């Protein structure tokens, strides 16, 4: 992934994880305060003796560090610190409706420390403020006035204890009163500001978590949609580096990977850089395949990217043909009755014209010729309607197990009824026990088309058409139909299975197309083998 889109550290953690970090830093602060005071208490007595010998003067703080009350405070604070390290979760208050016990303990210990070391003027009172802020953070911004009020009450109680009875003549009286007032104001100010910040961060954390869940769901849906697209989707940058691709891309470019380069897209990248904001569509020859490429430029975090939708041109043409034929089939199904009724009337009128012409003393040959043309075209239109209608019903499949030898014998008898001249014209070679699974009506229609075409294009002599059935790979059977004709010209092979393509004036151009569609509907295939000059039908093998 590019550095420009890497996730920043603060984006990777929500407010819950930040609370864990605050607890860890608070424990470090407790340890630091505890060991610092322990060291000063250990050295205070030696320092006191040294100062008394030199100038009989010592700061009151060093005296207070050796007091019995300070020793008790150190023991209590040490036990509390160890408990907070061993059981850090007791400091969390997310689901509790009561104030944080750890917050009350910290505030109490800091106010007591301030009192033991000489009051507000000692400078240690400043330690109350960070622990007030921590209390509000651990309580998710709740109870700011309660924490500040509790600290203020303790400060006032210890002030009364130290200064009672009050005397304005005492030198420290004014400084002590002023310091406590400022400290109490600071307690309320810090608590309120921290509470507001904590409440905002807590709500922001919940919002981020909710949006992250929604983003992950949308990303998963986008991935499903992206992989179900028929087009290959590639996201590349100006250096032809692949940022993203879908599953369909691997069918066209098997070696493509994220962060790999796609040099075959240089022409598209060059055109994009010429006009980086305009959508465009082009055709490219990629890996000897004609591809249609649609390009959509996007900008992500100051990085210009290009989304490419790639589809094989042949697939697009087949899809267009399928849509065209489906639309035509639907139209034919809806209007078949309306078309056949006037067609029957034309056929009947044409028959009457032929009959009247034949009853004349001198039949008109031109009239007979014109009536023959009308009759042929009526038959052609009727056949086209039947073929398109059968294609529209290809999904109505009744697949069944068929013993091909028996099926062929019945089919051949019916074929000879319409093609009696084909007797002894088809040589057959079928392996024994050929059981296939296919729709019988579909198989009959496919065989009729193949055998009829082979007979028409062959020499029409004995064994001019050959039909073979042998085992094929993957356990299926291969049915091949040969004739002794010249085969399909090279310039026509690529159009063999296109709908409405025909080289015969009386043909519809739908026979082979419908035959292949029926084969596909039965999980088989139909293709032309140029080297064998034969059509091959793949028949799925029936399960034993």
C-alpha positions in Angstrom: 0.0 0.0 0.0 1.2 3.5 -0.8 2.5 5.7 2.0 -0.1 8.3 1.1 -3.0 6.0 2.1 -1.4 4.3 5.1 -3.4 4.6 8.3 -2.1 7.1 10.8 -1.4 5.8 14.4 -4.2 8.0 15.9 -6.7 6.6 13.5 -5.9 3.0 14.5 -7.0 3.4 18.1 -10.4 4.4 19.5 -11.2 6.0 22.8 -11.3 2.7 24.7 -7.7 2.0 23.8 -6.7 5.6 24.7 -8.2 5.0 28.2 -5.8 2.0 28.6 -2.9 4.2 27.7 -4.0 6.9 30.2 -4.1 4.2 33.0 -0.6 3.1 32.1 0.8 6.6 32.1 -1.0 7.3 35.5 0.7 4.3 37.0 4.1 5.5 35.8 3.3 8.9 37.4 2.4 7.2 40.7 5.7 5.2 40.7 7.7 8.3 39.9 6.1 10.3 42.7 6.5 7.5 45.2 10.2 6.7 44.5 11.1 10.4 44.3 9.7 11.1 47.8 11.2 7.9 49.1 14.7 9.1 48.0 14.2 12.5 49.5 12.9 11.0 52.8 16.0 8.7 52.9 18.5 11.5 52.5 16.6 14.2 54.4 17.9 13.2 57.9 21.5 13.2 56.8 21.0 16.5 55.0 19.3 17.9 58.1 22.2 17.1 60.4 24.7 18.5 57.9 22.7 21.8 57.6 22.3 22.1 61.4 26.1 21.8 61.9 26.9 24.5 59.2 24.2 27.2 59.7 21.5 25.7 61.9 19.0 26.4 59.0 17.0 23.9 56.9 14.0 24.1 54.5 10.8 23.0 56.2 10.1 20.4 53.4 13.1 18.3 54.5 11.7 18.4 58.0 8.3 17.3 56.9 9.7 14.4 54.9 10.9 12.8 58.1 7.6 13.2 60.0 5.6 10.1 61.1 2.6 11.2 59.1 4.8 11.2 55.9 6.0 7.7 56.6 2.4 6.5 56.9 1.5 8.3 53.7 4.4 6.6 51.8 3.3 3.2 53.0 -0.3 3.8 52.0 0.6 5.3 48.7 3.0 2.5 47.9 0.3 -0.1 48.6 -2.2 1.8 46.4 0.3 2.1 43.6 1.0 -1.7 43.6 -2.8 -2.4 43.6 -3.3 -0.1 40.6 -0.5 -1.9 38.7 -1.8 -5.4 39.5 -5.5 -4.5 38.9 -5.6 -1.7 36.3 -9.2 -2.4 35.3 -10.6 -1.1 38.6 -9.9 2.4 37.4 -12.2 2.1 34.4 -15.7 3.6 35.0 -17.5 3.3 31.6 -20.5 1.3 32.8 -20.5 2.5 36.4 -22.9 5.2 37.6 -20.8 6.1 40.6 -17.6 8.3 40.7 -14.3 6.5 40.2 -12.9 5.1 43.4 -9.3 5.5 42.0 -10.0 9.1 41.3 -11.2 9.7 44.9 -8.1 7.9 46.2 -5.7 9.9 44.1 -7.2 13.3 45.0 -7.2 12.4 48.7 -3.6 11.3 48.6 -2.4 14.4 46.7 -4.3 16.8 49.0 -2.9 14.9 52.1 0.6 15.1 50.6 0.2 18.9 50.2 -0.9 19.2 53.8 2.0 17.0 55.2 4.6 19.0 53.2 3.6 22.4 54.5 0.4 23.3 52.6 -0.2 25.1 49.3 2.9 27.3 49.6 5.2 24.2 49.5 4.6 23.9 45.7 3.4 20.2 45.9 -0.3 21.3 45.6 0.2 21.5 41.8 0.1 17.7 41.8 -3.6 17.8 42.5 -4.5 19.3 39.1 -3.2 16.5 36.8 -4.9 13.9 38.9 -8.1 15.8 38.7 -7.8 15.8 34.9 -7.0 12.1 35.0 -10.1 11.5 37.1 -12.4 13.2 34.6 -10.8 11.3 31.7 -11.2 7.9 33.4 -14.9 8.8 34.1 -15.5 9.7 30.4 -16.1 13.4 31.3 -18.7 12.7 34.1 -18.7 14.2 37.6 -16.3 17.2 37.0 -18.0 19.4 39.6 -18.0 16.5 42.1 -14.3 15.8 41.8 -13.4 19.5 41.9 -15.8 20.1 44.9 -14.3 17.1 46.8 -10.7 18.5 46.3 -11.9 22.0 47.3 -13.5 20.7 50.5 -10.3 18.8 51.5 -8.2 21.8 50.8 -10.5 24.0 52.9 -10.5 21.5 55.8 -6.7 21.3 55.9 -6.5 25.1 55.6 -8.7 25.4 58.7 -6.7 22.8 60.4 -3.4 24.6 59.8 -4.5 28.2 60.2 -6.9 27.9 63.1 -7.3 30.2 65.0 -7.1 32.7 62.1 -4.8 35.6 62.6 -4.2 38.3 60.0 -0.9 39.1 61.7 0.6 35.8 60.8 3.1 36.3 57.9 1.8 33.2 56.0 -1.9 33.9 56.4 -2.4 36.0 53.4 -0.3 33.8 51.1 -2.0 30.7 52.3 -5.5 32.1 51.8 -4.6 33.4 48.3 -2.9 30.2 47.3 -5.9 28.1 48.3 -8.4 30.3 46.4 -6.3 30.2 43.3 -5.8 26.4 43.6 -9.6 25.8 44.1 -10.3 27.9 41.1 -7.7 25.9 39.1 -9.4 22.7 40.3 -12.8 23.7 38.9 -11.3 25.1 35.7 -9.2 22.0 35.0 -12.1 19.6 35.8 -14.5 21.5 33.5 -12.1 21.7 30.6 -11.0 18.1 30.9 -14.6 16.9 31.3 -15.6 18.7 28.1 -12.7 17.3 26.2 -13.3 13.8 27.6 -17.0 13.9 26.7 -16.2 15.0 23.2 -13.5 12.3 22.7 -15.8 9.7 24.1 -18.6 10.6 21.7 -16.1 10.9 18.9 -14.8 7.4 19.7 -18.3 5.9 19.6 -18.9 7.7 16.4 -15.6 6.5 14.9 -16.4 2.9 15.9 -19.9 3.1 14.4 -18.6 4.6 11.2 -15.7 2.0 11.1 -18.2 -0.8 11.3 -20.3 0.8 8.6 -17.2 1.3 6.5 -16.2 -2.4 6.9 -19.7 -3.5 5.9 -19.7 -1.3 2.8 -16.1 -2.5 1.9 -17.2 -6.1 2.1 -20.3 -5.4 0.0 -18.1 -3.5 -2.5 -15.7 -6.4 -2.7 -18.6 -8.8 -3.4 -20.0 -6.5 -6.1 -16.6 -5.9 -7.6 -15.9 -9.6 -7.9 -19.3 -10.3 -9.5 -18.8 -7.8 -12.3 -18.4 -9.3 -15.7 -15.7 -6.8 -16.5 -12.1 -6.9 -15.3 -11.6 -4.0 -13.0 -8.0 -2.6 -12.6 -7.0 0.5 -10.5 -3.6 1.8 -11.6 -1.5 4.9 -11.1 0.7 6.9 -13.4 3.6 4.4 -13.1 1.4 1.5 -14.3 1.4 0.1 -10.7 -1.7 -2.0 -9.8 -3.5 -0.8 -6.7 -6.5 -3.0 -6.9 -8.1 -5.6 -9.1 -11.1 -8.0 -9.0 -11.4 -11.7 -9.6 -12.3 -11.4 -13.3 -9.0 -9.7 -14.0 -7.1 -12.9 -13.3 -9.0 -14.6 -16.1 -7.5 -12.1 -18.6 -4.2 -11.5 -16.9 -3.2 -14.4 -14.7 0.1 -12.9 -13.5 -1.4 -9.6 -12.2 -0.9 -8.8 -8.5 -1.4 -5.7 -6.3 1.7 -3.4 -6.3 2.9 -5.1 -9.5 3.3 -3.2 -12.8 1.2 -3.6 -15.9 3.3 -2.4 -18.8 0.7 -3.4 -21.4 -1.4 -0.4 -20.2 1.3 2.2 -21.1 -0.8 3.5 -24.1 -3.8 3.9 -21.8 -1.7 5.7 -19.2 -0.2 8.0 -21.8 -3.6 9.0 -23.1 -4.9 9.5 -19.5 -1.9 11.8 -18.7 -2.7 13.9 -21.7 -6.1 14.7 -20.2 -6.3 13.5 -16.6 -9.8 14.5 -15.8 -11.8 13.2 -18.8 -13.4 9.8 -19.1 -12.6 7.9 -22.3 -13.1 4.5 -24.0 -10.7 2.7 -26.3 -9.8 -0.6 -27.8 -6.5 -2.4 -27.2 -4.8 -5.5 -28.4 -3.7 -7.2 -25.1 -2.1 -10.6 -25.1 -3.3 -11.1 -28.7 -6.9 -10.4 -27.6 -9.0 -7.4 -28.7 -10.1 -5.7 -25.5 -12.5 -2.9 -24.9 -11.2 -0.5 -22.1 -13.3 2.1 -20.3 -11.2 4.5 -18.2 -12.4 6.6 -15.2 -9.9 9.0 -13.6 -10.1 9.5 -9.8 -8.1 11.4 -7.2 -7.5 9.8 -3.7 -5.6 11.8 -1.1 -3.7 13.9 -3.7 -2.9 10.7 -5.6 -4.2 10.4 -9.2 -5.5 7.0 -10.0 -7.2 5.4 -13.1 -10.0 2.9 -12.9 -10.1 0.6 -15.9 -13.0 -1.6 -16.9 -11.8 -4.2 -19.3 -13.9 -6.6 -21.4 -13.0 -8.9 -24.3 -14.5 -7.5 -27.5 -15.7 -11.0 -28.5 -17.6 -11.3 -25.2 -19.2 -8.0 -25.7 -20.3 -9.0 -29.2 -21.7 -12.3 -28.0 -23.6 -10.6 -25.2 -25.0 -8.1 -27.7 -26.1 -10.9 -30.0 -27.6 -12.8 -27.1 -29.6 -9.7 -26.1 -30.7 -9.2 -29.6 -31.8 -12.7 -30.1 -33.6 -12.8 -26.7 -35.5 -9.6 -27.6 -36.3 -11.1 -31.0 -37.5 -14.3 -29.4 -39.7 -12.5 -27.0 -41.1 -10.4 -29.8 -41.7 -13.6 -31.9 -43.4 -15.4 -28.9 -45.8 -12.5 -28.4 -46.7 -12.0 -32.0 -46.4 -15.6 -33.3 -50.2 -16.0 -33.5 -50.7 -12.6 -35.3 -47.9 -13.4 -37.8 -49.1 -17.0 -38.5 -52.7 -15.9 -39.1 -51.9 -13.6 -42.1 -49.2 -16.0 -43.2 -51.8 -18.8 -43.4 -54.1 -16.4 -45.4 -51.3 -15.7 -47.8 -50.5 -19.4 -48.2 -54.2 -20.2 -48.8 -54.6 -17.4 -51.3 -51.4 -18.5 -53.1 -52.8 -22.1 -53.2 -56.0 -20.8 -54.8 -54.0 -18.9 -57.4 -52.0 -22.0 -58.2 -55.2 -24.1 -58.5 -56.9 -21.5 -60.7 -53.8 -21.3 -62.9 -53.7 -25.0 -63.3 -57.4 -25.2 -64.2 -56.9 -22.7 -67.1 -56.8 -24.2 -70.6 -53.4 -22.6 -71.1 -51.7 -22.2 -67.7 -49.5 -19.1 -67.4 -45.9 -20.1 -66.7 -45.1 -16.7 -65.2 -48.0 -17.0 -62.7 -46.8 -20.5 -61.7 -43.3 -19.2 -61.2 -44.4 -16.2 -59.1 -46.6 -18.5 -57.0 -43.7 -20.8 -56.4 -41.6 -17.9 -55.2 -44.3 -16.9 -52.8 -44.7 -20.4 -51.5 -41.0 -20.8 -50.8 -40.8 -17.5 -48.9 -43.9 -18.4 -46.9 -42.1 -21.6 -45.9 -38.9 -19.7 -45.1 -40.8 -17.2 -42.8 -42.7 -20.0 -41.1 -39.4 -21.9 -40.5 -37.7 -18.8 -39.0 -40.6 -18.3 -36.6 -40.4 -21.9 -35.5 -36.6 -21.7 -35.0 -36.7 -18.5 -33.0 -39.6 -19.8 -30.9 -37.7 -23.0 -30.1 -34.7 -20.9 -29.1 -36.9 -18.9 -26.7 -37.9 -22.2 -25.1 -34.4 -23.6 -24.7 -34.5 -23.2 -20.9 -37.4 -25.6 -20.6 -35.1 -28.7 -20.4 -36.1 -32.2 -19.6 -32.8 -33.9 -19.3 -32.9 -37.7 -19.2 -30.6 -40.7 -19.7 -30.4 -41.7 -23.3 -28.9 -44.9 -24.8 -27.5 -43.4 -27.9 -27.5 -46.5 -30.1 -31.3 -46.8 -29.6 -31.8 -43.1 -30.0 -29.9 -43.1 -33.3 -31.9 -45.9 -34.8 -35.2 -44.1 -34.2 -33.8 -40.8 -35.4 -32.4 -42.3 -38.6 -35.7 -43.8 -39.5 -37.4 -40.4 -39.1 -34.6 -38.7 -41.1 -35.1 -41.1 -44.0 -38.8 -40.2 -44.2 -37.8 -36.7 -45.3 -34.5 -37.6 -46.9 -35.2 -41.0 -48.5 -32.2 -40.5 -50.9 -29.9 -40.6 -47.8 -30.5 -44.4 -47.4 -27.0 -46.0 -47.0 -25.6 -42.5 -47.2 -24.5 -42.2 -43.6 -21.8 -44.5 -42.1 -22.1 -44.9 -38.3 -19.5 -45.9 -35.7 -20.8 -45.8 -32.1 -19.0 -47.3 -29.1 -21.2 -49.7 -27.0 -23.0 -48.7 -23.9 -23.0 -45.0 -24.8 -25.3 -43.5 -22.1 -25.7 -39.7 -22.2 -27.8 -37.3 -20.3 -29.6 -34.8 -22.6 -33.0 -33.5 -23.6 -34.3 -35.9 -26.3 -36.0 -33.2 -28.3 -33.0 -30.9 -28.2 -30.7 -33.8 -29.2 -33.0 -34.7 -32.1 -33.0 -31.0 -33.3 -29.2 -30.8 -33.1 -28.7 -34.1 -35.0 -31.2 -33.1 -37.6 -29.3 -29.9 -38.3 -25.9 -31.5 -38.4 -26.9 -34.5 -40.6 -29.0 -32.4 -42.9 -26.2 -29.9 -43.5 -23.7 -32.7 -44.0 -25.9 -34.4 -46.6 -26.6 -31.2 -48.5 -22.9 -30.3 -48.7 -21.6 -33.8 -49.4 -21.5 -35.8 -52.6 -24.7 -37.6 -51.8 -23.2 -41.0 -52.5 -22.9 -44.1 -50.3 -21.3 -43.3 -47.0 -20.7 -39.7 -48.0 -21.6 -38.7 -44.4 -19.9 -40.3 -41.4 -21.1 -40.1 -37.7 -18.9 -41.3 -34.9 -19.3 -41.4 -31.1 -16.3 -42.0 -28.9 -15.3 -41.3 -25.3 -14.0 -37.7 -24.7 -11.9 -36.2 -22.0 -13.6 -35.5 -18.6 -15.7 -38.6 -19.0 -18.0 -37.2 -21.7 -18.7 -38.4 -25.2 -17.7 -36.8 -28.5 -20.1 -37.0 -31.4 -18.6 -36.0 -34.8 -20.3 -35.6 -38.1 -18.1 -35.6 -41.3 -18.9 -35.3 -45.0 -16.9 -35.8 -48.1 -17.4 -32.2 -49.3 -14.8 -29.5 -49.4 -15.4 -28.3 -45.8 -16.1 -24.8 -44.5 -14.1 -22.0 -46.2 -11.7 -20.3 -43.8 -13.4 -16.9 -44.2 -16.7 -18.4 -43.0 -15.5 -20.4 -40.0 -15.5 -17.4 -37.6 -19.1 -16.7 -38.6 -20.5 -20.2 -38.4 -22.4 -19.8 -35.2 -23.5 -16.2 -35.6 -27.3 -15.8 -35.8 -28.8 -14.8 -39.1 -25.5 -15.5 -41.0 -26.1 -17.7 -44.0 -24.6 -18.4 -47.4 -27.8 -20.0 -48.8 -30.6 -17.8 -50.3 -33.3 -19.9 -48.7 -31.6 -20.3 -45.3 -32.4 -18.5 -42.1 -28.9 -18.4 -40.5 -30.3 -19.7 -37.2 -29.7 -23.5 -37.4 -26.2 -23.8 -36.1 -26.6 -20.9 -33.6 -29.7 -22.6 -32.1 -28.0 -26.0 -32.1 -25.1 -24.6 -30.1 -27.4 -22.8 -27.7 -29.3 -26.0 -27.1 -26.0 -27.9 -26.5 -24.9 -25.3 -23.9 -28.3 -25.5 -22.2 -27.7 -29.3 -21.7 -24.2 -28.6 -20.3 -22.6 -29.7 -23.6 -20.9 -27.9 -26.5 -20.9 -27.7 -30.3 -17.9 -26.6 -32.3 -16.3 -26.9 -35.7 -13.0 -28.7 -36.1 -11.2 -27.2 -39.2 -8.4 -29.8 -39.3 -11.0 -32.7 -39.3 -13.6 -30.8 -41.4 -16.2 -32.0 -38.9 -18.7 -30.7 -36.4 -18.2 -32.0 -32.9 -21.0 -32.2 -30.3 -19.9 -32.9 -26.7 -22.5 -35.1 -24.9 -22.4 -35.2 -21.0 -22.1 -38.8 -19.8 -24.9 -40.2 -17.7 -24.1 -41.3 -14.2 -24.1 -45.0 -13.7 
